[in-house]
Amino acid sequence: MFRPRLLYEPIKQHLSKKEYTIITGARQTGKTTILREIYREQKERNIPVYYISFENIEVLREVNMNPENLFRFVKRPINPLDNKLNEGERIILFIDEIQYLSDPSRFLKYLYDTYLENLKIVATGSSAFYMDQKFKDSLAGRKKIFQLNSLSLSEYLGFHERTDLILELENMRNDLQYLSLKKDEIADYFNEYLVFGGYPAVCLEKDRQWKEELLLEIRNAYVKKDILEAGVRNEMDFYRLMAVLASQIGNLMNRNELSKTLNLHLSTIDNYLFILQKSFHIHLIKPFYKNLRKELTKMPKVYFDDIGIRNALLNRFTDLQNREDKGALLENYAFIRLKEMYKPDTINYWRTADGNEVDFVQSDDFKQGNAWEIKFKTEKASLTKYRKFWENYPEINFELFSYSDFENGKSIIRL
């Protein structure tokens, strides 16, 4: 049974556009599922569509030799430049795993410029790392990229067919005084989400042990695939770095300390961090500052794009309430949620030289924005700690979110 993602409709709406549609994201987040479902829908409507995968070695070999060899496997569109009437049937070609091409950029640019509006391509690429490295031409004006992440909390509820709880969650987010009668049910799913994350296959698995096995499989097989295809020579060093980062979510990340701890060259650490970011596994957020001398620290904070894979790296699947890292998990969730709401590069943290800190600050400039502090229990939050931030940034709205407020049916941050 197909379960639509939030990006499903925007991707479908983009079919009518001339620009090519590129779907990126981590492995196992559902890119191929979406591609096949849209292909199936269009075919049922009798629209000329074709589907190929570059995991097929024969197809890949032929197309790498010459882009025109693609049309040995699918119908060739009419070249408008060869047609005096500039007419031709519009064909939609769905391509899975386009990053396997030796030069995806040249391939797409050639087809776009040759067949114009007679050929529309919808393609998936499993890692932005490959897309960045192999898309040598910017393809400006020729493509739109859609990034598919693992499930959001709302999507997680949807995959469990609990649309009633999605509506309740939206009410909690939109009305700060709303006390939901279904808060306990939502909290149960939320607790599960903070342990197992949002990979679709993991979400749909009912057995807890199999959820753990699936996450370990993603860690061992699919992350390994990213590692090998990125040209990493020592996968164990790479996994060691991932595990250390998993134990430090929400903390300042010191590259020099990582280098010493793991006995790796700083250049190797930087390369691994680059791969992890471009493979959609981690995100580094930078400090927010106005006073360079007092506020600036160069070290970023690290968060994982999926909480489940973070827990799998540490092999920790204990229930939320019995975990010593539950505060860190909540903070990582807050980052994931804020990343849904805002552009990731506008999300920062604030910290002064004398240790005052606010977990997240979102602002497009220094004139207005929002700031959030994340606590597992409200009583552990001393609002006087944030007075310096209020004094320095009175124009930025400050809010506190805690898990205990969520349990009480409220969601101050609208998370």
N, C-alpha and C positions, 0 to 999 in steps of 0.2 A: 504493500500500500504506500503510495507516494504521499509524503507530508511536505507541503510547500514551505520554503524558507522566506524570510522577509525580503530577501533580494530577488525572489522569483519573479514577482510582477515587474519591478524595474528592469530586469533583464529582458523579459518578454516585450515590454514597451519599447525597448531599444532595437528590437528587430526591424522596425520600420526605418531606422536611421541608416544613412549610407555608411557611416563609420563602422569599422569592425568591432565586435563585442568580445572582450577578453575577460575571462573569469579566472582569477587567481586565488590563492589561499593555501593553507597547509594541507597536506595529504589527509585523506579520510574525513574531510569536512563536508563532502557531498557535491563536489563540482560536477563529477561525471553523472551523478543521479539527476541533477538539474538539467544538464545538457541533453540527456536521453529523454527526459520528460518533455522538454520543449520541442525536441525533434519529433517525438511521437504525436504531440498535439498538432504540430504544423502538418505532419503527414496525413493525419486524419482529416484535416481541412483541405486536402488535395493541393497543398502548396508544394512546389518542386523543392524537395529537400534531400540531402545526402549526408551520410555519417561515416567518418573514418577515424581510426585511432593510430597515432604514430607509435604506439606500442607494438604495432604490427611491423616486424622487421623488414618484410618485403616492401611494404608501402614506404617506410622511412628511407630505405636505401634508394629507391627510385626517385623520390621527391628531392632527396639531398643532391642527386646528380643534376636535376633540372626541375624547376617549379612546374613546368608544363607537363611533366610526367604524372602529376597529380591526376590529370584527366584520362589516364589509363584506368583509373579506378572509379571515377565519378563522371557525370555528364559535363562536357565543356560548355560554358556559357558563350553566348555570342559576343565577340569583341566589338564594342560599339564603334571603334575606329575603322573597322573593316566593313561596317554596315552603313550604307549611304543614308538609310532612313533612321539610323541610330535607334533601331528597335531591337528588342530581344527579351526573352523570358527571364525574369529575375529568379536566380537560384540561391537557396540558402544552404551553405555547407557548414556542417558541424564537425569540428576537429577536436579530438581529445588528446591531451598531452603534447601540446605543440612545442614545449620546451625541448623535446628530444631532437628536433631539427638542428642541424649544425649552424644554421643562420636563419632563425625565425623572422628576424626583422626584414632581411632581403626578400624572403619568401612572401610575406604579407604585403610589403611595399610593391613588389612586382605585380601581384594579383590585383591589388587595389587600383594601381595606375593603369593596368592593362584592361581590366574588365569593368571598371567603373561601377555604375549602379546595377549592372547585370549580375553581380556576384556579391553576396553578403556572407561574411564568415563569422561564425560564433565559435570561439576556441577556449579551451581550458589550459592552464599551465600550473603545475603543482607547486611551484616555488618562485617567489619574486627574485630569488638569487639568480636562477637561470634566466629569468626574464631580463634582469638588469644586465647580466653579462652578455647575453646573446642578442638582445635587442639593441644592436649597435646604432641603428637609426632611431631617432626619437619617435618616428611615425606620427608626428604632431598633426592633428586634424584627421588622422586616418583610423584612430582607435579610441575606445573608451574602456577603461579597466574597472571591473567590479571585483572587490575583494570579499571572498566568502570566509567568514570566521567560523569557529565552532559555535554551537547554539548559545544564544542569549538565554536568560532566565525565562523570558516570555515564550521563546521558541521551545525551550525545554518543557514547559507546561503544555504547549501545543502538541508536541510529539507524544505526550502522555494523554492526549485528547481531553484536556481539562480547560476548555475555552471559558468555562465559568470562573476558574481561578485566574485566568488572564485578565478578565474584566475586573475582578476584585483587586488584583495587583495594580491595575491602572487607576482604580479609584483611590487606592492607598497612596499612589504616587502623586496624584493630582489634587488630593484634598488632605491637607495635613491633619485635619481633625477627624478624618474618617476612621472608624473602628470596625474592622472587618469581622464578620461572624465566621469567616473561613480562614482566619489567620493561622490557626494551628495546622490546617492542611497545607497552606502555602509554605509555612515554616518547615514542614517535613520534606517537601520537594527542595526547598532552598538548602536545607542541611545536606541533602543528597548531592545537590549540585556543587556545593563547596568541597565535597570529597571526591566526586567522580567527574566533575567538569561537564563539558558540552559536546563531546564527540557524538555524532548521531547514533552510531552503532552501540556505543556504551549506554546512551540514554535509553534506547529501546530494549536493551537486555534487562530482564526482570530479576534474574538470579544474581545476587551480590558477588558471589565468587567468580562468576563469568564476567561481570563488569570489571573486576580486577584483572582477570586474564586478558580481556580485550585491551585494556590500557597498557598492560605490560607488553602485549603484542605490538601495539602502536609504538611504544618506546623502543622495543628491540628490533622491529622489522622496518617500520616506515621512517622513523628518525634515522635509522642506520642507512636507509636508502638516500636520504638527504645528505648524510655524511659522505658516503662513498661517491655520489655523483658530484659533490662539491670538490672532490679531489683531496679530502683529508686523509693523511697517511696513517695516523694513529688514532683509531676510533675510540680506544679506551681513554686516552687523554681528553678527547672531546666529551665523552660521557662524564668523566670526572669533573670537568668544568660545569657541565649542565647540572650535576648533582650539587655542586657547591653553590651555584646560583639559585637553585631551588631552595636551599636552606637559608638564603639571604633575601628573600622577597621583601620588598619594602625598605631594605637597608641601603645605605650608601655603598656603591660598588667601587672598590679601589683596585684598579688594574694592576698596580705594582704588587699589592698583597696577593692577588690571584696568581701572578707570575711566580712569586716566591713560594706560595703554598703548594702549587701544582708543579713547580720546577719546570716551567715552560717559559720560553722567550716571550717578551712583551709583544713582539710582532705576531707570534702564534696566537696569543690571547686575543689580540685585536682581530685577527683573521677569523677565529672561531666565533667571536661576538658578532662579527659582520654576517657570517653564515647563519647564525641562530636568529638574527633579526630578519634577514631576508627570506628565511624559511618559515617565518611566522610562528616562532616558538617563544621568543622573548621580546620585550619592549623596554627600552631605556628612556627614562624621562629626566629632563634637565632641570636645574634650579631656576626659580623665578626670582628676579631681583630688580631693585631700582638703585640701591646703594652698593656699588661694586665692592668697596672695601669691607663693609660690614656684613654683607649678605652672600657674596659670591663664593660658592664652592664648585669646583669643576667636576666633582664626582656625580655621576647619575645614580638614580635608583632603578632597580630592576624588578620587572613584573613579568609573569608568564601570560601568554595569550590564551592558554587553557589551563584551568586549575587542576584538572584530572591528570594531565601529563606531568605537571609539577609534582603531584603526589606519587605518581608512578616512578619518577626518578628517585624518590626517597623510599619507595615501597611502603608508604604509609596510607592506609585506608581505614583507619580507626574512625568511629563515629565522631561527629563534630564536637559534641559536648565533652568528650574525654581526651581532647587534643590540647597540647600545650601551644600549638601554633595556630589556634583558631583565630586569634586576632590578625595574624599575617594573612590567613586565607580570606578573611573578611575584607582586608585592605586590598588584596589582589582582585577580589570580586568588584570592589568599588572602582578600581581602575578599568576593568573590563566594561563595566556599565558606563562609566564616563566616556570611554572610547566610542561607545555606541552613540552617545549624545553629542559629542563634539569632535572636531578634528584632532587626531592624536598629538600633532605637533603644537597644539595650543594648551596641552595639559602639562603642568610642571609641579614641582614641590617647592616649598619655601623653608629656608633654614638660615639662621644667623650664626655668626662666628661663636657666640656664647651659648648655642644649643637650642634656641627657640625654634620650633618647627611646626609647620602645617602640612598635612599629608598631600593635599592636592590643591592647586590653583589653576583655574582655567581662565584665560584671558587672551583676546586677540591683540590687545595693547595694554598699556598701564593705566588706562582711564576707567575701565569698568571690567567686571568679571565676577567669578564665583570662586569661593574657597571652601574646602571641606576637611574636617578632621574625622577620622574613623576610629571608633572604640568599640570593643566587644560589649562592654558594660558602661552605661551612662555614668554611674557613680565614680568611675575611674577617670572621668574627664574633669579637669579643673579649668574652668573657662578663663581664669586669670592668667593662665599660661599663654593665652593668645592675644593678650592686651597689646603687645608690641606690634603684632601684625595689624590689628585694628587701627592703631595709631598711625602706622606707616601707609596703610591702604584702606582709608575709610570708605572709598568708593567701591570696594570689592565686597560683595555680600558673603558673609561667613555662615556656614551651617555645620552642625554636628550630626553625624549618623552613628548609631550604635545598634548592635544586634538586639539588645534588650528592648529598644524602641520598636524594632521590627516584630518581636514577640508580642508586644503590647498592641499590635495592630496598626502601628503608625510607621511611617517611613519619612523621617525628616528630610533626608537628602533626595527623596523621590527616587530611590534606587529600586 
